[in-house]
Amino acid sequence: MKKKVIIIGSGIAGLALSVRLKSKGYDVEVFEKNKNVGGKLSDFYLNNFRHDFGPKLFTMPNLIEDIFEDARVDIKKYFKYDKLDIACKYFWDDGHIFNGYSDSQKFINEVHKKFDKEGNKVEEYIFNSKKKFNLVKKIFLEKSLHKISTYLSFDALKGILNFLQLNIFISLNSLNKRYFKDDKLIQLFNRFATYNGSSPYLTSGIMSIIQHLEHDLGVFMPKKGISDISHSLYNLATDLGVKFHFNSEIDKILIKHKSAVGVSINKINYKADIIVSNMDINLTYDRLLKGYKKPFFIKNYQPSSSAVVFYWNMNKSFSNISVHNIIFSRDQMKEFDYIFNRNSIYDDPTVYICSTSKIVKEDAPSGCENWFILINSPFDSGQNWKKIKKNLRNNIIKKINSTLKVDIESNIIGEKILTPVDIENETLSKFGSLYGSSSNSLQSAFIRHPNFSKNINNLYFCGGSVHPGGGIPLCLNSAKIVSDLIN
Ligand SMILES: Cc1cc2nc3c(=O)[nH]c(=O)nc-3n(C[C@H](O)[C@H](O)[C@H](O)COP(=O)(O)OP(=O)(O)OC[C@H]3O[C@@H](n4cnc5c(N)ncnc54)[C@H](O)[C@@H]3O)c2cc1C
């Protein structure tokens, strides 16, 4: 008889896993507390403008291709995407502009053009970033770190022999300063620490591998917007026969003789042979495994940063911005000091602006744009978000106006604002952290909760708060790791 698997949550990892396990012949059911799929990777309409709830940056589409390939289904029937020419356009308020191309040679040429004398160093940086990525991917990103078998391979040996080249024991900022002299270029390369919710002054130099993903392998955009990743995996899962239950918040994992045997909602039990939680690992312990001991490092973890997001419906289009844009803070060190030490947001924060309607025309009415403004923020620890939101709105409007030479206030015809508290409530991520735990210490970049329970049989974990980490590519890898662990 086919084994039955219940997955708690339909975030990107839960969706990917549902397809993977169904393709392997398991009987799969997914329980989702919300009325729709995707978790942080979902979307909504604000009047007639479509907005993606969370992620905007899409790299490594090969990981999605792999899921369809393993299911022996032609991806083109479900999911299409294009490569962006410019991964991100960067602005400084002294008028300096840099196009971060999605192709390494074009990126290097732009550095030669805009940052005189740094071009050769960038070439070396990108080359080393690729080398580091290839060394860690097989052992760290694609396998469970908590199984002996992971270390008994040629790839593991290669990784261990080249350990010192990975720049694990140096901060990202110190590494970048070794390569570059120009403060603006250091600021640009430092920003990649935020991709796992960390500070460049604290997180490990291994994070420099992100440079390879973005400016070498490239940045992509699905034809129907970023949430189409969730929609297409959901469509594939339902076509394969995965059963979804919406508005269904699991409140307990049922355990018998040290094995997970089912889940329950309001005392109604659903039995299964295997349970996988795609819920934030901390809340899985707090709410679904009451009475079971939390591992030490989960109890003492530092949550990753969160965000305040402004979704704006704009009544005109702006020719001087690209799909992804960054307007940098004048003082990056202060900005991160506010986020990680003062639990607040600096008055002059880095402003990220994304407008998917520049290429997904259906996302906004003709001549208009959907803007997503993200400001990195501390996780929720009871701050006065109403006050922070108000100050922040004024500060970012001033900053956008002066840098882009616009007057945007009058162009905003619809608005929704998201704080860390909303992120916690809507996706059940503890303290509203975007990426589970932060990687703000050299070892924490690697130490996350395993993808399986060491004490309870048949219980597994996938998603951004467990190994290998947060962000779309790593969540997809966590699904693959769990699928490989379940035999
Ligand atoms: C504003 C923002 C911007 C981001 N930007 C990027 C980006 O540009 N690029 C990138 O790669 N990543 C980005 N991220 C991070 C990325 O979105 C996440 O790492 C990833 O989507 C997390 O997926 P997940 O599988 O862990 O599940 P989640 O998206 O956290 O979803 C978990 C799901 O489980 C459900 N659930 C929880 N508990 C229960 C329960 N008890 N019963 C039933 N259902 C339950 C929730 O409702 C939710 O749907 C961003 C995130 C946010 C919020």
The ligand as an SDF file (V2000), in Angstrom:
LIG
                    3D

 53 58  0  0  0  0  0  0  0  0999 V2000
    8.9130   40.6460    2.1420 C   0  0  0  0  0  0  0  0  0  0  0  0
    9.7610   39.4490    1.7640 C   0  0  0  0  0  0  0  0  0  0  0  0
   10.7190   39.5530    0.7560 C   0  0  0  0  0  0  0  0  0  0  0  0
   11.5010   38.4550    0.3960 C   0  0  0  0  0  0  0  0  0  0  0  0
   12.3770   38.5610   -0.6530 N   0  0  0  0  0  0  0  0  0  0  0  0
   12.9840   37.4500   -1.1470 C   0  0  0  0  0  0  0  0  0  0  0  0
   13.6510   37.4570   -2.4220 C   0  0  0  0  0  0  0  0  0  0  0  0
   13.6920   38.4720   -3.1220 O   0  0  0  0  0  0  0  0  0  0  0  0
   14.2370   36.3030   -2.8690 N   0  0  0  0  0  0  0  0  0  0  0  0
   14.1700   35.1440   -2.1380 C   0  0  0  0  0  0  0  0  0  0  0  0
   14.7020   34.1190   -2.5970 O   0  0  0  0  0  0  0  0  0  0  0  0
   13.5180   35.0960   -0.9490 N   0  0  0  0  0  0  0  0  0  0  0  0
   12.9160   36.2100   -0.4440 C   0  0  0  0  0  0  0  0  0  0  0  0
   12.1820   36.1530    0.7100 N   0  0  0  0  0  0  0  0  0  0  0  0
   12.2300   34.9130    1.5220 C   0  0  0  0  0  0  0  0  0  0  0  0
   11.3460   33.8300    0.9300 C   0  0  0  0  0  0  0  0  0  0  0  0
   10.0910   34.3510    0.6490 O   0  0  0  0  0  0  0  0  0  0  0  0
   11.1950   32.7050    1.9250 C   0  0  0  0  0  0  0  0  0  0  0  0
   12.4730   32.2240    2.3390 O   0  0  0  0  0  0  0  0  0  0  0  0
   10.4160   31.5210    1.3540 C   0  0  0  0  0  0  0  0  0  0  0  0
    9.3420   31.9230    0.5510 O   0  0  0  0  0  0  0  0  0  0  0  0
    9.9250   30.6950    2.5330 C   0  0  0  0  0  0  0  0  0  0  0  0
    9.2320   29.5720    2.0610 O   0  0  0  0  0  0  0  0  0  0  0  0
    8.8390   28.4050    3.0240 P   0  0  0  0  0  0  0  0  0  0  0  0
    8.6770   27.1900    2.2020 O   0  0  0  0  0  0  0  0  0  0  0  0
    9.7420   28.3410    4.1770 O   0  0  0  0  0  0  0  0  0  0  0  0
    7.3750   28.7520    3.5720 O   0  0  0  0  0  0  0  0  0  0  0  0
    6.5710   30.0670    3.9580 P   0  0  0  0  0  0  0  0  0  0  0  0
    6.4730   30.9700    2.7990 O   0  0  0  0  0  0  0  0  0  0  0  0
    7.0470   30.6000    5.2430 O   0  0  0  0  0  0  0  0  0  0  0  0
    5.1300   29.4170    4.1140 O   0  0  0  0  0  0  0  0  0  0  0  0
    4.7680   28.5830    5.1830 C   0  0  0  0  0  0  0  0  0  0  0  0
    3.3000   28.2370    4.9440 C   0  0  0  0  0  0  0  0  0  0  0  0
    2.8730   27.3720    5.9750 O   0  0  0  0  0  0  0  0  0  0  0  0
    1.5810   27.7900    6.4110 C   0  0  0  0  0  0  0  0  0  0  0  0
    1.4530   27.3330    7.7930 N   0  0  0  0  0  0  0  0  0  0  0  0
    2.2180   27.6790    8.8440 C   0  0  0  0  0  0  0  0  0  0  0  0
    1.8100   27.0370    9.9430 N   0  0  0  0  0  0  0  0  0  0  0  0
    0.7760   26.2490    9.5900 C   0  0  0  0  0  0  0  0  0  0  0  0
   -0.0490   25.3420   10.3140 C   0  0  0  0  0  0  0  0  0  0  0  0
    0.1020   25.1180   11.6170 N   0  0  0  0  0  0  0  0  0  0  0  0
   -1.0150   24.6990    9.6150 N   0  0  0  0  0  0  0  0  0  0  0  0
   -1.1920   24.9020    8.2860 C   0  0  0  0  0  0  0  0  0  0  0  0
   -0.4470   25.7750    7.5690 N   0  0  0  0  0  0  0  0  0  0  0  0
    0.5430   26.4330    8.2160 C   0  0  0  0  0  0  0  0  0  0  0  0
    1.6160   29.3050    6.2830 C   0  0  0  0  0  0  0  0  0  0  0  0
    0.3250   29.8460    6.2300 O   0  0  0  0  0  0  0  0  0  0  0  0
    2.3870   29.4660    4.9920 C   0  0  0  0  0  0  0  0  0  0  0  0
    1.5440   29.4420    3.8770 O   0  0  0  0  0  0  0  0  0  0  0  0
   11.3620   37.2290    1.0910 C   0  0  0  0  0  0  0  0  0  0  0  0
   10.3770   37.1100    2.0940 C   0  0  0  0  0  0  0  0  0  0  0  0
    9.5740   38.1970    2.4130 C   0  0  0  0  0  0  0  0  0  0  0  0
    8.4710   38.0430    3.4530 C   0  0  0  0  0  0  0  0  0  0  0  0
  1  2  1  0
  2  3  1  0
  2 52  2  0
  3  4  2  0
  4  5  1  0
  4 50  1  0
  5  6  2  0
  6  7  1  0
  6 13  1  0
  7  8  2  0
  7  9  1  0
  9 10  1  0
 10 11  2  0
 10 12  1  0
 12 13  2  0
 13 14  1  0
 14 15  1  0
 14 50  1  0
 15 16  1  0
 16 17  1  0
 16 18  1  0
 18 19  1  0
 18 20  1  0
 20 21  1  0
 20 22  1  0
 22 23  1  0
 23 24  1  0
 24 25  2  0
 24 26  1  0
 24 27  1  0
 27 28  1  0
 28 29  2  0
 28 30  1  0
 28 31  1  0
 31 32  1  0
 32 33  1  0
 33 34  1  0
 33 48  1  0
 34 35  1  0
 35 36  1  0
 35 46  1  0
 36 37  1  0
 36 45  1  0
 37 38  2  0
 38 39  1  0
 39 40  1  0
 39 45  2  0
 40 41  1  0
 40 42  2  0
 42 43  1  0
 43 44  2  0
 44 45  1  0
 46 47  1  0
 46 48  1  0
 48 49  1  0
 50 51  2  0
 51 52  1  0
 52 53  1  0
M  END
$$$$
